[in-house]
Amino acid sequence: MMNFDGKTFWITGASSGIGEGVAYELAKHRTQLILSGRNEEALARVADRCQTLGAATRIEAFDLTDYERMQAAVDSVLADGVKIDGLMNFGGISQRSLAVETPVEIDRKVMEINFFGTIAITKALLPHMIANGGGLIVVTSSVVGKYGITFRSAYSASKHALHGFFESLRAETAGKNIQITILEPGRIATNVSLNAITKTGEKYGIMDKGQAAGMSAEESARIILRAVRRGKKEVLYGGKATLLVHIRKWLPGLFYFLASRVDSTK
Ligand SMILES: NC(=O)c1ccc[n+]([C@@H]2O[C@H](COP(=O)([O-])OP(=O)(O)OC[C@H]3O[C@@H](n4cnc5c(N)ncnc54)[C@H](OP(=O)(O)O)[C@@H]3O)[C@@H](O)[C@H]2O)c1
């Protein structure tokens, strides 16, 4: 069982939603938290609350697609002698557009943030973790990392890609004490639909009803940390959307019927 007390975690996507919720939950364990995202004002707000809850914090702001700034952040943290016990990857964006109308540049943008950004920060920290005898890597996929639905083609692809990468990495790091926990949330009440991009690359700006009615970020955080503590490899949680994973496995015909009819913008 992993113990969080006094440990150091690097959290991407810490400025909002699921990552912010996990930061607060981890802060209660007198942790050191390195908080990343682009929005420095939001990161400062999260850092303040984490400190109130008992954590020491450090803000490292960068865009997940800016590898130079990402590497500089990693170099500066490691140069200060900080030992990273875990990397928690929550940074990401969603999509609201039909594949037929979406230019490849938009598909690429979603992949750059969700897939390449996540593997880039992982690769930047992995040698440090291995040299220190191990560590934790949390990866945020989605239920749509397990199936595809309308309006999410690139998003779903980016999440599927994370499974392939991190399952391979798990196999490659066997015996090196690297725990990889892949999250597959259903619907969590965050700003993810507001921040999703459309076919033009602009913000969707609409709070989907299903999103607003989703599981709270606080409950999500508790589920994530319980699963991490228990060393789970995959964590499927977060309401009705998770049922489709089981339906796809056991009743594929029904899944394909439902997937084409579910309005995923509601
Ligand atoms: N909410 C759900 O129902 C749900 C379900 C399944 C999976 N997920 C996944 O959960 C993760 C967190 O999403 P959320 O629901 O918490 O949404 P959110 O509230 O919109 O948070 C997204 C986070 O990602 C960061 N981010 C976005 N683009 C970035 C970029 N280019 N560079 C660096 N950071 C970036 C944002 O920080 P800045 O704006 O400060 O950059 C923010 O902290 C995402 O990977 C999402 O795909 C969410």
The ligand as an ORCA input file, in Angstrom:
! r2SCAN-3c Opt
* xyz 0 1
  N     -14.034     15.855    -16.610
  C     -14.270     14.684    -17.176
  O     -15.425     14.243    -17.262
  C     -13.130     13.860    -17.707
  C     -13.411     12.542    -18.085
  C     -12.361     11.756    -18.549
  C     -11.089     12.264    -18.634
  N     -10.844     13.557    -18.275
  C      -9.466     14.036    -18.368
  O      -9.087     14.568    -17.118
  C      -8.017     15.500    -17.319
  C      -8.328     16.760    -16.553
  O      -9.476     17.371    -17.137
  P     -10.561     18.166    -16.265
  O     -11.840     17.464    -16.407
  O     -10.035     18.460    -14.939
  O     -10.677     19.490    -17.159
  P     -10.252     21.007    -16.874
  O     -10.931     21.506    -15.651
  O     -10.483     21.704    -18.162
  O      -8.689     20.901    -16.570
  C      -7.757     20.663    -17.577
  C      -6.365     20.917    -17.043
  O      -5.427     20.675    -18.090
  C      -4.558     21.789    -18.219
  N      -4.171     21.992    -19.616
  C      -4.979     22.065    -20.701
  N      -4.289     22.318    -21.807
  C      -2.995     22.426    -21.420
  C      -1.780     22.700    -22.105
  N      -1.738     22.927    -23.432
  N      -0.626     22.733    -21.393
  C      -0.634     22.544    -20.056
  N      -1.752     22.272    -19.352
  C      -2.906     22.217    -20.027
  C      -5.363     22.975    -17.703
  O      -4.487     23.963    -17.175
  P      -4.231     25.424    -17.819
  O      -5.502     25.900    -18.390
  O      -3.718     26.190    -16.629
  O      -3.163     25.175    -18.827
  C      -6.167     22.343    -16.575
  O      -5.431     22.367    -15.370
  C      -7.901     15.701    -18.832
  O      -6.831     14.908    -19.311
  C      -9.222     15.151    -19.348
  O      -9.093     14.671    -20.662
  C     -11.832     14.364    -17.821
*
